Amino acid sequence: MSASKKRTPPQSEAEKAMADYEAQGRAVRLNMERLRELRLAKEAAEAAAAPPKKVAPRGAKPKKAASGTTTLKLSDWLANEEKSGRRT
């Protein structure tokens, strides 16, 4: 037999299974990489299209909550509780 006609030994079941397992792992990693690139491109496009966020100036009055009450900082609430005689 010449060198070109030599047969390769048949793969065992374990070798076939391992080759399939590795091929599936590569396919999953490639898909994750593709999806990550799509997500990052989408987030970058959304960030570029979004209007800049407005920041309230320091010392601004608190906004009214949906229930009609004013929202307070925790430190302000604690000070009010202590002034009213409540101690925790």
C-alpha positions as protocol buffer text, in pm:
chain_id: "A"
residue {
  index: 1
  type: MET
  ca { x: 0 y: 0 z: 0 }
}
residue {
  index: 2
  type: SER
  ca { x: 116 y: 346 z: -77 }
}
residue {
  index: 3
  type: ALA
  ca { x: 120 y: 624 z: 182 }
}
residue {
  index: 4
  type: SER
  ca { x: -180 y: 798 z: 26 }
}
residue {
  index: 5
  type: LYS
  ca { x: -398 y: 487 z: 49 }
}
residue {
  index: 6
  type: LYS
  ca { x: -327 y: 413 z: 414 }
}
residue {
  index: 7
  type: ARG
  ca { x: -637 y: 400 z: 624 }
}
residue {
  index: 8
  type: THR
  ca { x: -668 y: 602 z: 937 }
}
residue {
  index: 9
  type: PRO
  ca { x: -763 y: 390 z: 1232 }
}
residue {
  index: 10
  type: PRO
  ca { x: -1132 y: 419 z: 1318 }
}
residue {
  index: 11
  type: GLN
  ca { x: -1210 y: 651 z: 1605 }
}
residue {
  index: 12
  type: SER
  ca { x: -1345 y: 501 z: 1919 }
}
residue {
  index: 13
  type: GLU
  ca { x: -1684 y: 602 z: 2056 }
}
residue {
  index: 14
  type: ALA
  ca { x: -1517 y: 810 z: 2325 }
}
residue {
  index: 15
  type: GLU
  ca { x: -1305 y: 1001 z: 2074 }
}
residue {
  index: 16
  type: LYS
  ca { x: -1611 y: 1071 z: 1857 }
}
residue {
  index: 17
  type: ALA
  ca { x: -1810 y: 1189 z: 2158 }
}
residue {
  index: 18
  type: MET
  ca { x: -1525 y: 1412 z: 2273 }
}
residue {
  index: 19
  type: ALA
  ca { x: -1489 y: 1566 z: 1926 }
}
residue {
  index: 20
  type: ASP
  ca { x: -1865 y: 1636 z: 1915 }
}
residue {
  index: 21
  type: TYR
  ca { x: -1853 y: 1786 z: 2265 }
}
residue {
  index: 22
  type: GLU
  ca { x: -1566 y: 2017 z: 2174 }
}
residue {
  index: 23
  type: ALA
  ca { x: -1734 y: 2122 z: 1848 }
}
residue {
  index: 24
  type: GLN
  ca { x: -2055 y: 2208 z: 2035 }
}
residue {
  index: 25
  type: GLY
  ca { x: -1856 y: 2411 z: 2289 }
}
residue {
  index: 26
  type: ARG
  ca { x: -1686 y: 2609 z: 2012 }
}
residue {
  index: 27
  type: ALA
  ca { x: -2024 y: 2674 z: 1847 }
}
residue {
  index: 28
  type: VAL
  ca { x: -2173 y: 2798 z: 2175 }
}
residue {
  index: 29
  type: ARG
  ca { x: -1876 y: 3030 z: 2242 }
}
residue {
  index: 30
  type: LEU
  ca { x: -1894 y: 3173 z: 1889 }
}
residue {
  index: 31
  type: ASN
  ca { x: -2267 y: 3236 z: 1929 }
}
residue {
  index: 32
  type: MET
  ca { x: -2215 y: 3404 z: 2268 }
}
residue {
  index: 33
  type: GLU
  ca { x: -1947 y: 3627 z: 2117 }
}
residue {
  index: 34
  type: ARG
  ca { x: -2176 y: 3722 z: 1829 }
}
residue {
  index: 35
  type: LEU
  ca { x: -2466 y: 3800 z: 2064 }
}
residue {
  index: 36
  type: ARG
  ca { x: -2239 y: 4004 z: 2295 }
}
residue {
  index: 37
  type: GLU
  ca { x: -2123 y: 4216 z: 2001 }
}
residue {
  index: 38
  type: LEU
  ca { x: -2484 y: 4273 z: 1894 }
}
residue {
  index: 39
  type: ARG
  ca { x: -2586 y: 4371 z: 2249 }
}
residue {
  index: 40
  type: LEU
  ca { x: -2296 y: 4612 z: 2289 }
}
residue {
  index: 41
  type: ALA
  ca { x: -2371 y: 4773 z: 1952 }
}
residue {
  index: 42
  type: LYS
  ca { x: -2738 y: 4810 z: 2048 }
}
residue {
  index: 43
  type: GLU
  ca { x: -2653 y: 4964 z: 2386 }
}
residue {
  index: 44
  type: ALA
  ca { x: -2410 y: 5207 z: 2224 }
}
residue {
  index: 45
  type: ALA
  ca { x: -2673 y: 5313 z: 1969 }
}
residue {
  index: 46
  type: GLU
  ca { x: -2935 y: 5359 z: 2242 }
}
residue {
  index: 47
  type: ALA
  ca { x: -2695 y: 5563 z: 2456 }
}
residue {
  index: 48
  type: ALA
  ca { x: -2608 y: 5786 z: 2162 }
}
residue {
  index: 49
  type: ALA
  ca { x: -2976 y: 5841 z: 2075 }
}
residue {
  index: 50
  type: ALA
  ca { x: -3095 y: 5902 z: 2432 }
}
residue {
  index: 51
  type: PRO
  ca { x: -3122 y: 6263 z: 2552 }
}
residue {
  index: 52
  type: PRO
  ca { x: -2883 y: 6356 z: 2834 }
}
residue {
  index: 53
  type: LYS
  ca { x: -3018 y: 6306 z: 3184 }
}
residue {
  index: 54
  type: LYS
  ca { x: -3106 y: 6618 z: 3380 }
}
residue {
  index: 55
  type: VAL
  ca { x: -2951 y: 6648 z: 3722 }
}
residue {
  index: 56
  type: ALA
  ca { x: -3127 y: 6849 z: 3992 }
}
residue {
  index: 57
  type: PRO
  ca { x: -2915 y: 7130 z: 4133 }
}
residue {
  index: 58
  type: ARG
  ca { x: -2785 y: 7092 z: 4487 }
}
residue {
  index: 59
  type: GLY
  ca { x: -3025 y: 7220 z: 4748 }
}
residue {
  index: 60
  type: ALA
  ca { x: -3331 y: 7176 z: 4525 }
}
residue {
  index: 61
  type: LYS
  ca { x: -3658 y: 7110 z: 4701 }
}
residue {
  index: 62
  type: PRO
  ca { x: -3772 y: 6747 z: 4709 }
}
residue {
  index: 63
  type: LYS
  ca { x: -4027 y: 6644 z: 4448 }
}
residue {
  index: 64
  type: LYS
  ca { x: -4376 y: 6540 z: 4538 }
}
residue {
  index: 65
  type: ALA
  ca { x: -4432 y: 6166 z: 4538 }
}
residue {
  index: 66
  type: ALA
  ca { x: -4716 y: 6006 z: 4344 }
}
residue {
  index: 67
  type: SER
  ca { x: -4924 y: 5991 z: 4661 }
}
residue {
  index: 68
  type: GLY
  ca { x: -4896 y: 6368 z: 4706 }
}
residue {
  index: 69
  type: THR
  ca { x: -4651 y: 6356 z: 4996 }
}
residue {
  index: 70
  type: THR
  ca { x: -4304 y: 6501 z: 4971 }
}
residue {
  index: 71
  type: THR
  ca { x: -4008 y: 6269 z: 4966 }
}
residue {
  index: 72
  type: LEU
  ca { x: -3741 y: 6330 z: 5227 }
}
residue {
  index: 73
  type: LYS
  ca { x: -3383 y: 6227 z: 5263 }
}
residue {
  index: 74
  type: LEU
  ca { x: -3327 y: 5968 z: 5532 }
}
residue {
  index: 75
  type: SER
  ca { x: -3130 y: 6215 z: 5742 }
}
residue {
  index: 76
  type: ASP
  ca { x: -3416 y: 6468 z: 5725 }
}
residue {
  index: 77
  type: TRP
  ca { x: -3672 y: 6201 z: 5816 }
}
residue {
  index: 78
  type: LEU
  ca { x: -3463 y: 6086 z: 6113 }
}
residue {
  index: 79
  type: ALA
  ca { x: -3424 y: 6445 z: 6233 }
}
residue {
  index: 80
  type: ASN
  ca { x: -3803 y: 6497 z: 6212 }
}
residue {
  index: 81
  type: GLU
  ca { x: -3864 y: 6174 z: 6403 }
}
residue {
  index: 82
  type: GLU
  ca { x: -3628 y: 6282 z: 6678 }
}
residue {
  index: 83
  type: LYS
  ca { x: -3784 y: 6630 z: 6699 }
}
residue {
  index: 84
  type: SER
  ca { x: -4129 y: 6478 z: 6735 }
}
residue {
  index: 85
  type: GLY
  ca { x: -4012 y: 6277 z: 7036 }
}
residue {
  index: 86
  type: ARG
  ca { x: -3974 y: 5940 z: 6870 }
}
residue {
  index: 87
  type: ARG
  ca { x: -3654 y: 5761 z: 6945 }
}
residue {
  index: 88
  type: THR
  ca { x: -3556 y: 5432 z: 6797 }
}
